[in-house]
């Protein structure tokens, strides 16, 4: 024995890592879609209530990213990227919840900052973890959507409540759908990988 892992063992390890990345993406996507839909259909939604909903969304998405980062840390040297993404989201969510005395404008700008940072980190994750993601361009596109949303928030910080609700809703649903689709593709690829490796290892 030379101590090297067999191709089938390596394939199994990659498949497990892909599966863990997939559920993280699908959960983040589902949370974002629910947040976006609620923002659209909620009757008489106030700006402060929208920010409170964002805080819950950021906290849930951040926790998912942090848990996933620790799950892949043994197999992926860049596991700190989803960890950093999770920390940024959790900090933004906590700030929006525990500092109710600040103006609504400041809280909206927090949403913009969070979107720009998480968008940039999503793009970095897509580049660094492309070995375990299938269709990583979806994550890149989702990152671009987040950055564009953040820029729009800074460009129009005093937009009316209705305009902001629609902007947030479209951003959340679109980015959530992209994350969920990427998760589904990665999960499917993780199921197919061992079957593709098995014939090769039998040669």
C-alpha positions as CSV (number, residue, x, y, z in Angstrom):
1,X,0.0,0.0,0.0
2,X,1.4,3.4,-1.0
3,X,-0.9,5.4,1.2
4,X,-2.7,7.0,-1.7
5,X,-6.5,7.0,-1.8
6,X,-8.0,4.9,-4.5
7,X,-10.0,6.7,-7.4
8,X,-13.2,5.3,-6.0
9,X,-12.4,6.7,-2.5
10,X,-11.5,10.0,-4.0
11,X,-14.7,10.0,-6.0
12,X,-16.7,9.2,-2.9
13,X,-15.1,12.0,-1.0
14,X,-15.9,14.5,-3.7
15,X,-19.4,13.2,-4.0
16,X,-20.0,13.8,-0.2
17,X,-18.5,17.3,-0.4
18,X,-20.7,18.1,-3.4
19,X,-23.8,16.8,-1.6
20,X,-23.0,19.0,1.4
21,X,-22.5,22.0,-0.8
22,X,-25.8,21.2,-2.6
23,X,-27.9,21.3,0.5
24,X,-26.3,24.6,1.6
25,X,-27.2,26.2,-1.7
26,X,-30.7,24.8,-1.7
27,X,-31.4,25.9,1.8
28,X,-30.1,29.4,1.1
29,X,-32.1,29.6,-2.0
30,X,-35.3,28.4,-0.3
31,X,-34.9,31.0,2.5
32,X,-34.4,33.8,0.0
33,X,-37.4,32.7,-2.1
34,X,-39.7,32.6,0.9
35,X,-38.4,36.0,2.1
36,X,-39.0,37.5,-1.4
37,X,-42.5,36.1,-1.7
38,X,-43.5,37.2,1.7
39,X,-42.3,40.7,0.9
40,X,-44.5,40.8,-2.1
41,X,-47.7,39.3,-0.7
42,X,-47.6,40.8,2.9
43,X,-50.4,43.3,3.2
44,X,-49.5,46.7,4.5
45,X,-45.8,45.9,4.8
46,X,-44.0,48.7,6.5
47,X,-40.3,49.6,5.9
48,X,-39.3,48.5,9.5
49,X,-41.2,45.2,9.1
50,X,-39.3,44.6,5.8
51,X,-36.0,45.3,7.5
52,X,-37.0,42.9,10.3
53,X,-37.8,40.2,7.8
54,X,-34.5,40.9,6.1
55,X,-32.8,40.4,9.5
56,X,-34.4,36.9,9.9
57,X,-33.5,36.1,6.3
58,X,-29.8,37.1,6.8
59,X,-29.6,35.2,10.1
60,X,-31.0,32.0,8.7
61,X,-28.9,32.2,5.5
62,X,-25.8,33.0,7.5
63,X,-26.2,30.1,9.9
64,X,-26.7,27.7,6.9
65,X,-23.4,28.9,5.4
66,X,-21.5,28.6,8.7
67,X,-22.7,25.1,9.3
68,X,-21.9,24.0,5.7
69,X,-18.4,25.6,6.0
70,X,-17.5,23.4,9.1
71,X,-18.9,20.4,7.3
72,X,-16.6,20.7,4.3
73,X,-13.5,22.0,6.2
74,X,-11.7,18.6,6.2
75,X,-12.0,18.2,2.4
76,X,-11.8,21.8,1.1
77,X,-9.0,24.3,1.9
78,X,-11.2,27.2,0.9
79,X,-13.9,26.3,3.5
80,X,-13.3,29.7,5.1
81,X,-15.1,31.4,2.2
82,X,-18.6,30.1,3.1
83,X,-17.7,30.7,6.7
84,X,-16.9,34.4,6.0
85,X,-20.1,34.6,4.0
86,X,-22.1,33.3,6.9
87,X,-20.5,35.6,9.4
88,X,-21.2,38.6,7.3
89,X,-24.9,37.7,7.0
90,X,-25.3,36.9,10.7
91,X,-23.6,40.2,11.7
92,X,-25.9,42.1,9.3
93,X,-29.0,40.3,10.7
94,X,-28.1,40.9,14.3
95,X,-27.4,44.6,13.7
96,X,-30.8,45.0,12.1
97,X,-32.5,43.4,15.0
98,X,-30.6,44.9,18.0
99,X,-30.3,48.5,16.8
100,X,-33.9,49.5,16.3
101,X,-33.2,53.1,17.3
102,X,-31.3,53.9,14.1
103,X,-33.1,55.4,11.2
104,X,-34.8,53.2,8.6
105,X,-32.3,54.7,6.0
106,X,-29.3,53.2,7.9
107,X,-31.0,49.8,8.1
108,X,-31.7,49.9,4.3
109,X,-28.0,50.8,3.7
110,X,-27.1,47.8,5.9
111,X,-29.1,45.7,3.5
112,X,-27.2,47.2,0.6
113,X,-23.8,46.6,2.2
114,X,-24.7,43.0,3.0
115,X,-25.8,42.3,-0.5
116,X,-22.6,43.7,-2.1
117,X,-20.3,41.7,0.3
118,X,-22.3,38.5,0.0
119,X,-22.4,38.9,-3.7
120,X,-18.7,39.3,-4.0
121,X,-18.2,36.3,-1.7
122,X,-20.6,34.1,-3.7
123,X,-18.5,34.9,-6.8
124,X,-15.3,34.0,-5.0
125,X,-16.9,30.7,-3.7
126,X,-18.0,29.8,-7.3
127,X,-14.4,30.3,-8.5
128,X,-12.7,28.5,-5.6
129,X,-15.2,25.7,-5.2
130,X,-15.8,25.0,-8.9
131,X,-14.4,21.5,-8.4
132,X,-17.5,20.6,-6.3
133,X,-20.1,22.8,-8.0
134,X,-21.9,21.9,-11.2
135,X,-23.0,25.0,-13.1
136,X,-21.1,27.4,-10.9
137,X,-22.0,30.2,-13.3
138,X,-25.4,30.2,-11.6
139,X,-23.6,31.2,-8.3
140,X,-21.6,33.8,-10.2
141,X,-24.9,35.2,-11.7
142,X,-26.5,35.2,-8.2
143,X,-23.5,37.1,-6.9
144,X,-23.9,39.7,-9.7
145,X,-27.6,40.1,-8.9
146,X,-26.7,40.7,-5.2
147,X,-24.1,43.3,-6.1
148,X,-26.4,45.1,-8.5
149,X,-29.1,45.2,-5.8
150,X,-26.6,46.6,-3.3
151,X,-25.5,49.3,-5.8
152,X,-29.2,50.2,-6.5
153,X,-29.9,50.6,-2.8
154,X,-27.0,53.0,-2.5
155,X,-28.0,54.8,-5.7
156,X,-31.6,55.3,-4.6
157,X,-31.5,55.2,-0.7
158,X,-34.6,57.4,-0.4
159,X,-36.7,55.3,-2.8
160,X,-40.3,54.9,-1.7
161,X,-41.3,52.0,0.5
162,X,-43.3,50.4,-2.3
163,X,-40.4,50.7,-4.7
164,X,-38.0,49.3,-2.1
165,X,-40.3,46.3,-1.4
166,X,-40.5,45.4,-5.1
167,X,-36.7,45.8,-5.5
168,X,-36.0,43.6,-2.5
169,X,-38.6,41.0,-3.5
170,X,-37.2,40.7,-7.1
171,X,-33.7,40.4,-5.8
172,X,-34.5,37.8,-3.2
173,X,-36.6,35.6,-5.5
174,X,-34.2,35.8,-8.4
175,X,-31.0,35.2,-6.3
176,X,-32.8,32.4,-4.4
177,X,-34.0,30.7,-7.6
178,X,-30.4,30.7,-8.9
179,X,-29.0,29.3,-5.6
180,X,-31.7,26.6,-5.5
181,X,-31.1,25.6,-9.1
182,X,-27.4,25.4,-8.5
183,X,-28.0,23.2,-5.5
184,X,-30.2,20.8,-7.4
185,X,-27.6,20.5,-10.2
186,X,-24.8,19.9,-7.8
187,X,-26.8,17.4,-5.8
188,X,-27.7,15.5,-9.0
189,X,-24.0,15.5,-10.0
190,X,-23.0,14.2,-6.6
191,X,-25.4,11.2,-7.1
192,X,-24.0,10.5,-10.6
193,X,-20.3,10.8,-9.7
194,X,-19.9,7.4,-8.0
195,X,-21.6,5.7,-10.9
196,X,-19.3,7.3,-13.4
197,X,-16.2,6.4,-11.3
198,X,-17.2,2.8,-10.7
199,X,-16.7,1.6,-14.3
200,X,-13.4,3.5,-14.5
201,X,-12.1,1.9,-11.3
202,X,-13.1,-1.6,-12.5
203,X,-10.8,-1.4,-15.6
